[in-house]
């Protein structure tokens, strides 16, 4: 999974979370952050960072190492 796909999924998850009483969600793709404003005026920021992105080439390497 790559970072952009993860951010999209995280946005959808946050957007559907009714109990948070969210009034606004902003995604800043260049800085990989999601800013969330809730009804009481509080603002939170989530910074997304990929530590490791698994890819198909990794799967091919693993299949050769562990048949």
ABEGO torsion letter per residue (X at the ends): XBAAAAAAAAAAAAAABAAAGBABBBBBAAAGBBBBBBAAGBBBBBBBBBABBBBAAAAAAAAAABX
